[in-house]
């Protein structure tokens, strides 16, 4: 794998544009020079998955954040499987998350002209496993994040740095773990969402679009809007960008994305607008159209009927 020197690469991207716009104290050129050394060092951090050992990457980032005086949080989903995040506080505009994974796939030295973990600089390229996917992007995120921090300028939105484990093997110890280890109300709405997928899919298969539409309407009005969003208002609004706040935003995003996909056969234009707006911000999924995305499939493992029944009792008591 190869990556052009950051002075040739980073300056042409969106992240560099952010850096140039917001950094006064440190020039884009100087931080690009630092980024070259960071990337070489980061490639030398062995996070080949399996087994991962992404806590080594967490330690790499912690050392830099400590030197910069940046507060951060980190957690291990299992021994050695570390995840780390930090936040720059800003204004009330929608936040920006710089999301990366720190693990890399194995590399067979037989097919390499250098040690895959060397970070060797050769002919204007940095060589090593992860230079493209995705330690190079991770260091671009880091350079942008530090550039904004060093500038001292007021931001119009929060900027979050999040580095997770285990993407190369499914994300079960990284983003997936952060999502699943969430408060009970998050697990409830995700359970209801999965049940909704099952109900809507069955309605479409029996050519009953009205039944599908009513199920979606009930979920959005009664469960997502009137219950989940209302009860989680403080989680969305409170200042610190904690693991709890991240989980709330991820949960709401997942619900909106799936609702757009489920409703697309019967509300094609609105669903397409909702889906593409979400995808254009997150970079996730097919940003062209909801109608080119895969229809949601049921994840039976997240359906918790006991939890749904307990919450239904609570809802019924509130409405008495």
Secondary structure, DSSP 8 states (H G I E B T S, - for coil): -EEE-HHHHGGGSHHHHHHHHH-SSS-HHHHHHHHHHHHHHHHTS--BTTT--THHHHHHHHHHHHHHT--EEEEEEETTEEEEEEEE---SEEEEEEEEE--B----GGG-SS-TTS--EETTEEESTTTTTTHHHHHHHHHHHHHHHHH----SEEEEEEEES-GGGTSTTTHHHHHHSS-HHHHHHHHHHHHHHHHHHHHHHTT-HHHHHHHHHHIIIIIIIIIIIHHTHHHHHSSS--HHHHHHHHHHHHHHHHHHHHHTTTSHHHHHHHHHHHHHHH--S-SS-GGGS------GGG--HHHHHHHHHHHHHHH-
